[in-house]
Amino acid sequence: MTEFQTVVEKYYTSGYNCSETLVRAANEYYHLDLHDEDMKMIAGFGGGMFVGSTCGALVGSVAALSKMVIKTKAHDQLDEIRPYTQKCVRNFKEELGNMDCAHVKPIHHTKETKCLNTCLLAAKALEKTILETVGE
């Protein structure tokens, strides 16, 4: 387990959902300078927005990546954020097989650990993305 995954595990096992976990862990590990109040905005993305849509762990990952990259607004940096986000989605799908909670959950969710494995694999995908992009 990587250091980042250890931080992810800490937040998930503290009761945060998948989207909250990825944002909070990235905030701590990558020093994103987000405040507790700011991170509440991501809470509604857990469980694929509670309808099985895009996995909250992916949404949290893209949110964290965006915070690392964007200086003013996305439209000012489309040449960066577009391919970075595309790589993040690609890496997530490679690790988890799909980007929708409805397809990810039956494979990676267990009664005992719930979506912890999903969050750990999302962390792996985000780390890979950061190495491929922000490190450029």
C-alpha positions, -999 to 999 in steps of 0.1 A, spaced: 0 0 0 14 34 -9 15 63 15 -14 80 -3 -35 49 -1 -28 47 37 -42 83 40 -72 72 18 -78 42 41 -77 65 71 -105 88 57 -127 60 44 -126 40 77 -134 73 95 -168 72 78 -164 95 48 -180 84 15 -159 76 -16 -159 112 -30 -152 128 4 -124 102 10 -105 110 -22 -108 148 -18 -98 147 19 -70 123 14 -56 143 -16 -60 175 4 -39 161 32 -13 142 11 -8 167 -17 -13 199 5 -42 213 -16 -51 239 11 -88 231 12 -107 237 44 -133 214 60 -161 237 48 -149 235 12 -147 198 12 -184 194 21 -193 203 -15 -182 169 -27 -204 149 -3 -233 145 -27 -212 127 -53 -209 95 -32 -225 64 -46 -225 78 -81 -246 108 -69 -267 81 -50 -281 68 -83 -252 46 -95 -238 71 -120 -202 83 -122 -183 68 -92 -177 93 -64 -141 81 -61 -135 92 -97 -153 125 -91 -132 132 -60 -101 123 -79 -109 147 -108 -117 174 -82 -84 170 -65 -65 169 -98 -83 201 -109 -73 218 -77 -37 209 -85 -38 222 -120 -62 251 -124 -49 286 -115 -80 306 -125 -106 287 -144 -108 256 -166 -115 276 -198 -81 293 -193 -63 260 -191 -82 236 -213 -50 224 -230 -39 211 -196 -71 201 -177 -88 182 -206 -60 157 -213 -53 154 -175 -89 146 -168 -90 121 -197 -59 103 -184 -75 102 -149 -107 86 -163 -86 62 -184 -65 52 -154 -96 48 -132 -113 26 -158 -81 5 -162 -80 -1 -124 -117 -6 -117 -131 -17 -151 -158 10 -154 -165 45 -142 -200 41 -131 -208 31 -95 -235 7 -107 -208 -14 -125 -179 -8 -101 -198 -16 -69 -208 -52 -77 -171 -61 -84 -152 -41 -57 -177 -36 -29 -179 -61 0 -201 -63 30 -171 -60 53 -151 -32 38 -178 -16 16 -161 7 -10 -127 8 6 -111 -13 -22 -127 11 -48 -111 40 -30 -77 24 -28 -78 15 -65 -90 51 -73 -60 64 -53 -37 42 -73 -52 56 -105 -49 92 -93 -13 87 -83 -6 73 -118 -23 103 -134 -3 127 -113 29 111 -122 19 112 -159 7 148 -159 15 171 -131 51 158 -131 54 168 -168 
